[in-house]
Amino acid sequence: KDKSDRPDMILFSSEKNIQAVNKALASNRTFNGKLFCQPAVFILEAKKASENTDNTKHIHQLDGYLNNYDKEWGILSNGLSWRLSHKSNQENYFRFDLVLFLQEFIGKNKRKPNDEDIKTFALFEHLYGAKAHSSGFLNNLFNETEQANANLRDVLKQNAHSAVEQIANGFWLDKTNRAKGFIAEEPQQVDLD
């Protein structure tokens, strides 16, 4: 197959998983991407540092790999910015700007990392490390976020009209808005006829 049909990196959680895949592939005469990626933790698409990870071409490329190889999670990175996304929604993602983080406590401040820095880096490792996927953490986080978004949409649908009405009435009834010229004086019926 063309090299562009394969992701740059496949990340596995253990040497044992890699050996199992290599053994299964040895018995096949043709490369089977789904078989190869089945025990993988992430598909990672790597770009040059000068490439933008918000580039839709790169995002669609990663999305294609996730769908073709039947993987849920992928990482798009230029080494500076790490974009973690789920195959069902590439528009929602988590970004970690590693270089900016490192510059914050090492580069410009010339200081040793403090507890907050360590917690932030631990978050990076927790989200992008093998345990994030294998423990189910990412899937749980994704499902909780999707449910919260659905609940919020329902609340907004049910309450949007009354909220706008309350805001408009509050704006209309506040006499200082008229005094400042934000609202014209209430027209008289004679003016409307």
Buried (B, 14 or more C-beta within 10 A) or exposed (E): EEEEEBBBEBBBBEEEBBEBBEEBBEEEEEEBBEBBBBBBBBBBBBBEEEBEBEEEEBBEBBBBBBEBBEBBBBBBBBEBBBBBBBBEEBEEBBEBBBEEBBEBBEEEEEEEBEEEBEEBBEEBEBBBBBBBBBEEBBBEBBEEBBEEEEEEEEEEEEEEEEEEEEEEEEEEEEEEEBEEEEBEEEEEEEEEE
